[in-house]
Amino acid sequence: MNGRILIAAVNMAWPGVAARVLVCALIWAMLPGPARSEPRGELKRVLMLYSFGREFRPWSQYARSIKGELERQTPWSLDIQEHTLLTARFNDPGPEEPFVDYLRSLYSRVPPDIVISIGAPAARFVQKYREQLFPGVPMVLTVVEERLVNRAGLTDNDTVISVQNNFKAVFGSILQVLPDTKMIAIVIGVSRLEKFWLDEIKRELRPFESRVAFVWYNDLSFDEILKKASALPPHTILFWGLMSVDAAGIAHEGDLALRNLRTVANAPIFSYQEAFFGGDTVGGPMHSIAESSKRTVDAVIRILGGTRPGAIKFEPIQFGPPKYDWREMQRWGISESNLPQGSEVLFRESTVWDKYRWQLALLASVILIQGALISGLLHEHRRRRLAEGEARQRMVELAHVSRYAAAGELTTSVAHELNQPLGAILTNAETAELMLGSSAPNLQEIADILADIKRDDQRASEVIRRLRSVLKKTPFEIRDIDLNQTVREAMGFVGDLARGRGVVLNYVPASSELHVKGDPVQLQQVVLNLIMNAIDAVSDADVRHGEISVTTVRTGARAEVRVADTGPGIASGDLKTIFDPFFSTKPQGMGMGLAIVRTIVEAHQGRISAENQPSGGALFIVGLPIARGSARAA
């Protein structure tokens, strides 16, 4: 800024200070100002007069805003000089003439182009001494409450930007926000201005006296006010009016008094001044600093541009829409639902959603997508399990049909196995009958005959039991079985069939028990199908020495059943398709036997393979997992 800012705070109670300040002012005036980044027009001298002090809120906030906007909007270079009327802060300030003399000495030769007074005491001062100090200089009297404007002292060279306090609206909003309020303690000082407002507030609050009790702290020192504010009864609020000087005669600079009050108070603090909002008070209807600054700067620029001050008229500035501090609302448990209509809530603390909205949205999208994928996979898994269950059921039914088909081929073998014990039973029964008809029967021989009959009956019963187990339609049931015993029972069905076709059937079990988890009936069917296929292959080949070898062995963690024959083997082109459904090398075959075998083996978590032996003939190997308990024992 090309101009210079002169700040001189003069206490009229000490007239000697004026001379020293004048010397400082002259030295400061001789110093060069900082260079502007870009040139402006002619120099305009602006004098700003404060009512209480440069750092005394709320007027200090208005002054900063006006200066900032003026420097930003003006087309001229500005020399802004600031002075403070400290006499407004004292009950017995002493004479004002020394301050008048001081200002006259500064501006008698080079008067300012415009005077801006901030607050009612400054407006009163410049109106009273204008002829002595600034004759003919235009004045803008701003931030003056309408009731304190001296209309009679206005000239055509004055513009007024006034505000209007509506205490009924302020206290009405307080009781709406906190409807349970029982007492309101009002903090206000004892300067002449504060005494005026004390009377005005009391007059406007008379309609509320039947609803709430009012306590006035104007007759207390500020230390006493702090003590009382720290021990207020429930449902009490504090109203901050103004505190320039307390009942003990102590002046309070800036907003330190309000900060101290907030620190100790056990009740929320309200005010109608925006300068105190944003850290110390809850909020409510208040005057807008920006609106007053805007009107003031507009008037100053227009006047400096040649407009007659008396032609610039403004209506008094009313309270703006209520504003509330979210932090104070949280501190005192104030619900937003109680706020007046049109209220604005400021200083909300950012939630996690506010800070990381896009990240959380992306994360939620990923979770939703993953959830959908998992849901789809679970659905597919369920469908797969149902399909597997249905396939297993179809396999059981198909295997049952296959067992019935195999039973037809085993009829001769089964009949032979039954005829032997039944014939022995008949013979033994006839012999016992003859012996019993003799005069002296040998009871020991008869007992041996009865034992033979019992043994043959058990043998016949076992044949029937095994046949029933093969033909019986049972659900797929997994249990711990000995694979050696399962293979042995299956071979019992086909022994006579093999002998009838001239085929030698050998069985070499493992040296130890092979425990596997499986369905015994279905595993028997696997062995039966493989052996019967081998019998067909050997007998159809018309070999001289037809032989089938069945062995069980343990290979690592698997138990294997190996079925080898001396037949012609498997064509090399058929090795890959031999287990496919409907593949058969028999003229009358359906091609389902080996397909069923593979399905049963795979249902038991096993595998089956087929290969040709180097010496001739085919070899089928069925591998099944060893049961866990058996694997640990091994």
SEZAFI-673282 format. One record per residue (C-alpha): x, y, z. Coordinates in Angstrom, 1 decimal. Example, Ala and Ser with C-alpha at 12.3 -4.5 7.8 and 13.67 -1.06 7.14 Angstrom:
# residues 2
> u v w
> 12.3 -4.5 7.8
> 13.7 -1.1 7.1
END
This chain:
# residues 634
> u v w
> 0.0 0.0 0.0
> 1.4 3.4 -1.1
> -0.1 5.2 1.8
> 0.9 5.0 5.5
> -1.1 3.9 8.4
> -0.8 5.9 11.6
> -2.1 4.4 14.8
> -2.2 6.6 17.9
> -4.0 5.7 21.0
> -4.4 8.7 23.3
> -5.8 8.6 26.8
> -7.4 12.0 27.6
> -6.7 11.5 31.3
> -2.9 12.0 30.5
> -2.6 15.2 28.4
> 1.2 15.0 28.3
> 1.0 11.9 26.1
> -0.3 14.0 23.2
> 3.0 15.7 22.6
> 5.0 12.5 22.6
> 2.5 10.9 20.2
> 2.7 13.9 17.9
> 6.5 13.5 17.6
> 6.1 9.8 16.8
> 3.5 10.7 14.2
> 5.8 13.2 12.5
> 8.7 10.7 12.4
> 6.4 8.0 11.0
> 5.1 10.4 8.3
> 8.7 10.9 7.1
> 9.2 7.2 6.5
> 8.6 5.9 3.0
> 5.6 3.7 2.5
> 5.9 0.2 0.8
> 5.7 0.2 -3.0
> 2.6 -0.9 -4.7
> 2.6 -3.8 -7.1
> 0.7 -1.6 -9.6
> 0.1 2.2 -9.7
> -3.1 3.8 -8.6
> -4.7 7.3 -8.9
> -4.2 10.3 -6.6
> -3.7 9.9 -2.9
> -6.7 9.9 -0.6
> -6.4 10.5 3.1
> -8.8 8.5 5.3
> -9.1 9.1 9.0
> -10.7 6.2 11.0
> -11.7 7.0 14.6
> -12.5 4.1 17.0
> -14.8 4.3 20.0
> -12.9 2.1 22.4
> -9.7 0.8 21.0
> -8.2 -0.9 17.9
> -8.4 -4.4 19.6
> -11.8 -3.9 21.3
> -14.4 -6.2 19.9
> -16.9 -5.9 18.3
> -15.8 -2.6 16.7
> -12.3 -3.8 15.9
> -13.8 -6.5 13.7
> -15.8 -3.9 11.8
> -12.7 -1.7 11.4
> -10.6 -4.6 10.0
> -13.4 -5.6 7.6
> -13.9 -2.0 6.4
> -10.2 -1.4 5.9
> -9.7 -4.6 4.0
> -12.6 -4.0 1.6
> -11.7 -0.3 1.1
> -8.1 -1.2 0.2
> -9.3 -3.9 -2.2
> -12.0 -1.9 -3.9
> -10.6 1.7 -4.0
> -9.2 3.1 -7.3
> -7.0 5.5 -5.4
> -3.9 5.3 -3.3
> -4.9 5.5 0.3
> -3.3 7.0 3.4
> -5.3 5.5 6.2
> -4.7 6.9 9.7
> -6.3 5.4 12.8
> -7.1 7.0 16.2
> -8.8 5.7 19.3
> -11.2 7.6 21.5
> -10.3 5.9 24.8
> -12.4 8.3 26.9
> -15.5 6.3 26.0
> -14.3 3.5 28.2
> -14.2 5.4 31.5
> -16.9 6.6 33.8
> -14.9 9.8 34.6
> -12.8 10.2 31.4
> -11.7 13.8 32.0
> -11.7 16.6 29.5
> -11.6 15.9 25.7
> -9.9 19.1 24.8
> -6.3 17.7 24.8
> -7.3 15.1 22.3
> -9.0 17.7 20.2
> -5.9 19.8 20.3
> -3.8 16.8 19.3
> -6.0 16.1 16.3
> -6.0 19.7 15.3
> -2.2 19.8 15.3
> -2.1 16.8 13.0
> -4.7 17.9 10.4
> -4.8 21.6 10.5
> -2.6 22.0 7.4
> -3.5 18.8 5.6
> -7.0 17.7 6.5
> -8.2 14.2 5.6
> -10.4 13.7 2.6
> -12.9 11.8 4.6
> -13.5 10.8 8.3
> -14.9 7.4 9.2
> -16.2 7.0 12.8
> -16.8 3.5 14.2
> -19.3 3.2 17.0
> -21.6 5.7 18.7
> -19.0 7.4 21.0
> -16.7 8.2 18.0
> -19.8 9.5 16.0
> -20.7 11.7 18.9
> -17.1 13.0 19.1
> -16.7 13.9 15.4
> -20.2 15.6 15.3
> -19.4 17.6 18.4
> -15.9 18.8 17.3
> -16.2 18.8 13.5
> -16.1 22.6 13.2
> -12.9 22.8 15.2
> -11.2 19.8 13.6
> -12.6 18.9 10.2
> -14.7 21.8 8.8
> -16.0 20.9 5.4
> -14.7 17.3 5.5
> -17.3 14.6 4.7
> -18.0 12.1 7.4
> -19.3 8.5 7.4
> -20.8 7.6 10.8
> -20.9 3.8 10.7
> -21.8 0.9 13.2
> -24.0 3.3 15.2
> -27.2 1.9 16.8
> -30.2 3.8 15.4
> -31.2 5.0 18.9
> -27.8 6.6 19.4
> -27.7 8.5 16.1
> -27.7 12.3 16.8
> -30.0 13.2 13.9
> -30.1 16.9 15.0
> -26.4 17.2 14.6
> -26.2 15.7 11.1
> -25.3 17.9 8.1
> -25.5 17.5 4.4
> -21.9 16.4 4.6
> -22.7 13.3 6.6
> -23.7 9.7 5.7
> -25.0 7.4 8.4
> -24.8 3.5 8.3
> -26.8 2.5 11.4
> -27.8 -0.8 12.9
> -30.8 -1.6 15.0
> -30.8 -3.9 18.0
> -33.9 -6.1 18.5
> -33.4 -7.6 21.9
> -36.9 -9.2 21.9
> -35.8 -11.2 18.9
> -32.5 -12.2 20.5
> -34.1 -13.4 23.8
> -37.0 -15.0 22.0
> -34.7 -17.1 20.0
> -32.7 -18.1 23.1
> -35.8 -19.4 24.8
> -36.8 -21.2 21.6
> -33.4 -22.9 21.4
> -33.4 -23.7 25.2
> -37.1 -23.9 26.1
> -36.3 -25.2 29.7
> -34.4 -22.0 30.6
> -35.3 -20.6 34.0
> -32.8 -17.9 34.5
> -30.8 -15.5 32.3
> -27.7 -13.8 33.7
> -26.8 -10.7 31.8
> -23.1 -9.5 31.7
> -22.7 -5.8 31.0
> -20.3 -3.1 32.2
> -20.8 0.4 33.7
> -19.5 2.8 31.1
> -21.9 5.5 29.9
> -22.7 3.5 26.8
> -23.2 0.3 28.8
> -25.5 2.0 31.2
> -27.6 3.2 28.3
> -27.9 -0.3 26.9
> -28.7 -1.7 30.3
> -31.8 0.4 30.5
> -32.8 -0.4 27.0
> -32.4 -4.1 27.5
> -34.4 -4.0 30.7
> -37.2 -2.1 28.9
> -37.4 -4.5 26.0
> -37.3 -7.6 28.2
> -40.3 -6.8 30.4
> -42.6 -9.1 28.4
> -40.3 -12.0 29.3
> -40.2 -11.4 33.1
> -43.2 -13.7 33.7
> -41.5 -16.6 31.9
> -37.9 -16.4 33.0
> -35.9 -14.7 35.8
> -33.2 -12.1 34.9
> -30.1 -11.5 36.9
> -28.0 -8.4 36.2
> -24.2 -8.4 36.7
> -23.6 -4.7 36.1
> -22.9 -4.0 39.7
> -20.2 -6.7 40.1
> -16.5 -6.7 39.4
> -15.5 -9.1 36.7
> -13.8 -11.4 39.2
> -17.1 -11.7 41.0
> -18.9 -12.3 37.7
> -16.5 -15.2 37.0
> -17.2 -16.7 40.4
> -20.9 -16.6 39.9
> -20.7 -17.9 36.3
> -18.8 -21.0 37.5
> -21.6 -22.0 39.8
> -24.9 -21.2 38.0
> -27.9 -23.4 38.7
> -29.2 -25.7 36.0
> -31.3 -24.3 33.1
> -29.4 -21.0 33.3
> -27.8 -19.1 30.3
> -25.4 -16.2 30.1
> -26.0 -13.2 27.8
> -22.9 -11.2 26.9
> -23.7 -7.6 26.4
> -20.6 -5.5 26.6
> -17.7 -5.2 29.1
> -15.5 -2.2 28.6
> -15.2 -1.4 32.3
> -16.6 -3.3 35.3
> -18.1 -2.1 38.5
> -14.6 -2.1 40.1
> -13.5 0.5 37.5
> -11.2 -2.0 35.7
> -11.1 -1.6 31.9
> -11.0 -4.8 29.8
> -9.2 -4.8 26.5
> -10.2 -6.9 23.6
> -12.1 -10.1 24.0
> -10.0 -11.5 26.9
> -12.9 -11.0 29.3
> -15.2 -13.1 27.2
> -12.7 -15.8 26.8
> -12.1 -15.9 30.5
> -15.8 -16.1 31.1
> -16.3 -19.0 28.7
> -13.4 -20.9 30.4
> -15.1 -20.9 33.8
> -18.9 -20.7 32.9
> -21.0 -23.8 33.5
> -23.8 -22.4 31.2
> -23.9 -21.5 27.5
> -23.2 -17.9 26.4
> -25.2 -16.0 23.9
> -24.6 -12.6 22.2
> -26.0 -10.6 19.4
> -22.6 -9.5 18.0
> -21.1 -11.5 15.2
> -17.6 -10.5 16.4
> -18.0 -12.8 19.4
> -19.3 -15.7 17.3
> -17.1 -18.6 16.2
> -15.5 -19.8 19.4
> -17.0 -18.1 22.4
> -20.8 -17.9 22.0
> -23.6 -20.2 20.9
> -25.0 -17.8 18.3
> -28.5 -16.5 17.4
> -29.7 -13.5 15.5
> -26.8 -11.0 15.1
> -25.6 -8.1 13.1
> -23.6 -8.9 9.9
> -20.2 -7.4 9.9
> -19.9 -8.0 6.2
> -23.2 -6.1 5.5
> -22.1 -3.0 7.5
> -18.6 -3.1 5.9
> -20.1 -3.3 2.4
> -22.4 -0.3 3.0
> -19.6 1.7 4.6
> -17.1 1.1 1.8
> -19.7 1.8 -0.8
> -20.5 5.2 0.8
> -16.8 6.1 1.2
> -15.9 5.3 -2.4
> -19.0 7.2 -3.7
> -18.1 10.2 -1.5
> -14.5 10.2 -2.6
> -15.7 10.0 -6.1
> -17.7 13.2 -5.8
> -21.2 12.1 -4.5
> -22.7 14.4 -1.9
> -22.8 12.6 1.4
> -26.3 13.8 2.4
> -27.6 12.1 -0.8
> -26.5 8.7 0.3
> -29.2 7.1 2.5
> -29.4 3.7 4.1
> -32.1 1.9 6.1
> -30.9 0.7 9.5
> -29.3 -2.7 9.3
> -31.4 -5.4 11.0
> -30.3 -8.7 12.4
> -29.3 -11.3 9.8
> -30.6 -14.9 9.8
> -29.7 -16.8 13.0
> -26.3 -18.5 13.0
> -25.2 -21.1 15.5
> -21.9 -22.7 16.4
> -22.2 -26.5 16.0
> -19.3 -27.0 18.5
> -21.1 -25.1 21.2
> -24.4 -26.9 20.4
> -22.7 -30.2 21.0
> -21.1 -28.9 24.2
> -24.4 -27.9 25.7
> -26.6 -30.5 24.1
> -28.7 -28.2 22.0
> -30.8 -29.9 19.4
> -31.0 -28.6 15.8
> -34.7 -29.3 15.9
> -35.1 -26.3 18.3
> -33.3 -23.8 16.1
> -35.4 -21.0 14.5
> -36.5 -21.6 10.9
> -33.8 -20.5 8.5
> -31.0 -20.9 10.9
> -27.5 -21.7 9.7
> -25.2 -24.1 11.6
> -21.5 -23.4 11.1
> -18.2 -25.0 12.2
> -19.5 -28.6 11.9
> -16.6 -31.0 12.6
> -16.0 -33.2 9.5
> -17.2 -36.7 10.0
> -15.3 -39.7 8.6
> -17.8 -39.6 5.7
> -17.0 -36.0 5.0
> -13.3 -36.6 5.1
> -13.2 -39.8 3.1
> -16.4 -39.8 1.1
> -14.9 -41.1 -2.1
> -12.7 -43.6 -0.4
> -15.6 -44.9 1.6
> -17.9 -45.0 -1.4
> -15.2 -46.9 -3.3
> -14.7 -49.3 -0.4
> -18.5 -49.8 -0.1
> -18.7 -50.5 -3.8
> -15.9 -53.0 -3.6
> -17.7 -54.7 -0.6
> -21.0 -54.7 -2.4
> -19.3 -56.2 -5.5
> -17.5 -58.8 -3.4
> -20.7 -59.5 -1.5
> -22.5 -60.1 -4.8
> -19.7 -62.3 -6.0
> -19.7 -64.3 -2.8
> -23.5 -64.5 -2.9
> -23.2 -65.7 -6.5
> -20.5 -68.2 -5.6
> -22.5 -69.5 -2.7
> -25.5 -69.8 -4.9
> -23.5 -71.7 -7.5
> -21.9 -73.8 -4.7
> -25.4 -74.7 -3.5
> -26.6 -75.5 -7.0
> -23.5 -77.6 -7.5
> -24.1 -79.5 -4.3
> -27.7 -80.1 -5.3
> -26.5 -81.2 -8.8
> -23.9 -83.4 -7.2
> -26.5 -84.9 -4.9
> -28.9 -85.4 -7.8
> -26.1 -87.0 -9.9
> -25.1 -89.2 -7.0
> -28.7 -90.3 -6.7
> -28.9 -91.0 -10.4
> -25.6 -92.9 -10.1
> -27.0 -95.0 -7.2
> -30.1 -95.8 -9.3
> -28.0 -96.6 -12.4
> -25.6 -98.7 -10.3
> -28.6 -100.5 -8.9
> -29.9 -101.3 -12.3
> -26.4 -102.4 -13.3
> -26.3 -104.8 -10.3
> -29.6 -106.3 -11.4
> -28.2 -106.8 -14.9
> -25.1 -108.4 -13.4
> -27.2 -110.6 -11.2
> -28.6 -112.3 -14.3
> -25.2 -113.3 -15.4
> -24.4 -114.5 -11.8
> -27.5 -116.8 -11.6
> -25.6 -120.0 -12.3
> -22.8 -119.1 -9.9
> -25.3 -118.2 -7.2
> -27.4 -121.3 -7.8
> -24.2 -123.4 -7.5
> -23.2 -121.8 -4.3
> -26.6 -122.4 -2.8
> -26.9 -126.0 -4.1
> -23.8 -127.1 -2.3
> -24.9 -126.2 1.2
> -28.5 -127.1 0.6
> -27.6 -130.5 -0.8
> -25.3 -131.1 2.2
> -28.1 -130.1 4.5
> -30.4 -132.6 2.9
> -27.9 -135.4 3.0
> -27.1 -134.7 6.7
> -30.7 -134.5 7.6
> -31.5 -137.8 5.9
> -28.6 -139.5 7.7
> -29.6 -138.1 11.0
> -33.1 -139.4 10.5
> -31.9 -142.9 9.7
> -29.7 -142.9 12.8
> -32.5 -141.7 15.0
> -34.6 -144.7 13.7
> -32.1 -147.2 15.0
> -32.5 -148.9 18.3
> -29.3 -147.4 19.7
> -28.5 -144.1 17.9
> -25.0 -142.6 18.3
> -25.7 -139.3 19.8
> -22.2 -137.9 19.2
> -22.4 -138.5 15.5
> -25.9 -137.0 15.5
> -24.5 -133.9 17.2
> -21.7 -133.7 14.6
> -24.3 -134.0 11.8
> -26.4 -131.2 13.4
> -23.2 -129.0 13.5
> -22.6 -129.6 9.8
> -26.3 -128.7 9.1
> -25.9 -125.5 11.0
> -22.6 -124.6 9.2
> -24.1 -125.3 5.8
> -27.2 -123.3 6.7
> -25.0 -120.3 7.7
> -23.1 -120.7 4.4
> -26.4 -120.6 2.4
> -27.6 -117.7 4.5
> -24.3 -115.8 3.8
> -24.8 -116.4 0.0
> -28.3 -115.0 0.2
> -27.1 -112.1 2.4
> -24.5 -111.2 -0.1
> -26.9 -111.4 -3.0
> -29.4 -109.3 -1.1
> -26.8 -106.7 -0.3
> -25.9 -106.5 -4.0
> -29.5 -106.3 -5.2
> -30.8 -104.1 -2.3
> -31.5 -100.5 -3.2
> -29.8 -98.4 -0.5
> -28.7 -94.8 -0.3
> -25.1 -93.8 -0.8
> -23.5 -94.4 2.6
> -19.9 -93.7 3.5
> -18.4 -95.7 6.4
> -15.1 -97.3 7.4
> -14.6 -100.6 5.6
> -11.8 -103.2 5.0
> -11.1 -103.2 1.3
> -9.6 -106.7 1.5
> -12.9 -108.1 2.9
> -15.0 -106.1 0.4
> -13.0 -107.5 -2.6
> -13.2 -111.1 -1.1
> -17.0 -110.9 -0.8
> -17.3 -109.7 -4.4
> -15.1 -112.5 -5.7
> -17.4 -115.0 -3.9
> -20.1 -114.2 -6.4
> -18.1 -114.8 -9.6
> -16.1 -117.8 -8.6
> -18.4 -120.4 -10.1
> -19.0 -118.1 -13.1
> -15.3 -118.0 -13.8
> -14.9 -121.8 -13.4
> -17.9 -122.4 -15.6
> -16.1 -120.5 -18.4
> -12.7 -122.1 -17.8
> -11.1 -119.1 -16.3
> -8.8 -119.3 -13.3
> -9.6 -116.6 -10.7
> -6.8 -115.7 -8.3
> -7.0 -113.3 -5.3
> -3.9 -112.0 -3.5
> -4.9 -109.6 -0.7
> -2.6 -107.1 1.0
> -0.7 -108.4 3.9
> -2.4 -105.9 6.3
> -5.9 -104.5 6.5
> -6.7 -101.7 4.0
> -9.2 -99.3 5.7
> -11.0 -96.9 3.3
> -14.0 -94.6 3.6
> -16.7 -95.8 1.2
> -20.0 -97.5 0.4
> -19.3 -101.3 0.6
> -22.1 -102.2 -1.8
> -20.9 -99.8 -4.5
> -17.3 -100.8 -4.1
> -18.3 -104.4 -4.5
> -20.1 -103.5 -7.7
> -16.8 -101.8 -9.0
> -14.9 -105.1 -8.4
> -17.7 -107.2 -9.8
> -17.9 -105.2 -13.0
> -14.2 -105.3 -13.5
> -13.9 -109.0 -12.9
> -16.9 -109.9 -15.1
> -15.5 -107.7 -17.9
> -12.2 -109.6 -17.5
> -14.0 -113.0 -17.7
> -15.8 -111.9 -20.8
> -12.6 -110.7 -22.4
> -10.7 -113.9 -21.5
> -13.4 -116.3 -22.5
> -14.2 -114.5 -25.8
> -10.5 -114.6 -26.8
> -10.4 -118.4 -26.6
> -7.0 -118.4 -25.0
> -5.6 -121.7 -23.8
> -4.8 -120.7 -20.2
> -7.3 -118.0 -19.2
> -6.5 -116.3 -15.9
> -7.6 -113.3 -13.9
> -5.5 -112.0 -11.0
> -7.0 -109.6 -8.4
> -4.7 -108.0 -5.9
> -5.0 -105.3 -3.2
> -1.9 -103.3 -2.2
> -1.1 -100.1 -0.4
> 0.8 -97.4 -2.3
> 1.6 -94.4 -0.2
> -1.6 -92.9 1.2
> -3.8 -94.9 -1.3
> -5.2 -98.4 -1.3
> -5.3 -100.0 -4.8
> -7.3 -102.8 -6.3
> -5.6 -104.3 -9.4
> -7.5 -106.5 -11.8
> -5.3 -108.1 -14.5
> -6.3 -110.6 -17.2
> -4.6 -112.7 -19.9
> -7.1 -111.6 -22.6
> -6.3 -109.7 -25.8
> -6.0 -106.3 -24.0
> -7.4 -103.0 -25.0
> -7.0 -101.4 -28.4
> -4.7 -98.4 -28.1
> -7.2 -96.1 -29.7
> -9.8 -97.1 -27.0
> -7.7 -96.4 -23.9
> -8.8 -92.8 -23.7
> -12.5 -93.4 -24.2
> -13.0 -96.7 -22.5
> -14.6 -95.1 -19.5
> -16.9 -92.8 -21.5
> -20.7 -93.5 -21.3
> -22.1 -95.7 -24.1
> -18.7 -96.9 -25.2
> -18.6 -100.7 -25.6
> -16.6 -103.3 -27.5
> -19.3 -105.9 -27.0
> -21.8 -106.4 -29.7
> -24.7 -106.5 -27.2
> -23.1 -104.1 -24.7
> -24.7 -100.8 -23.5
> -21.5 -99.2 -22.7
> -22.5 -98.2 -19.1
> -20.5 -100.6 -17.0
> -17.2 -98.9 -16.9
> -18.8 -95.5 -16.9
> -20.6 -96.5 -13.7
> -17.4 -97.8 -12.3
> -15.6 -94.5 -12.9
> -18.5 -92.5 -11.4
> -18.5 -94.7 -8.2
> -14.7 -94.4 -7.9
> -14.6 -90.6 -8.3
> -17.5 -90.3 -5.8
> -15.1 -92.0 -3.3
> -12.4 -89.3 -4.1
> -10.5 -92.0 -6.0
> -9.3 -92.6 -9.5
> -9.3 -95.5 -12.0
> -7.0 -96.2 -14.9
> -6.7 -98.8 -17.6
> -3.6 -100.0 -19.5
> -2.2 -102.9 -21.4
> 0.3 -105.3 -19.7
> 3.7 -105.9 -21.5
> 3.0 -109.7 -21.3
> -0.5 -109.2 -22.8
> -3.9 -108.6 -21.4
> -5.4 -105.6 -19.7
> -4.8 -104.1 -16.3
> -7.3 -102.0 -14.4
> -6.2 -100.1 -11.3
> -8.6 -98.5 -8.8
> -7.0 -96.2 -6.2
> -8.8 -95.0 -3.1
> -7.6 -92.8 -0.2
> -6.6 -94.6 3.0
> -8.9 -93.7 5.9
> -7.1 -91.1 8.2
> -7.0 -93.3 11.3
> -5.5 -96.2 9.3
> -3.0 -93.8 7.6
> -1.7 -92.7 11.1
> -1.5 -96.3 12.3
> 0.6 -97.2 9.3
END
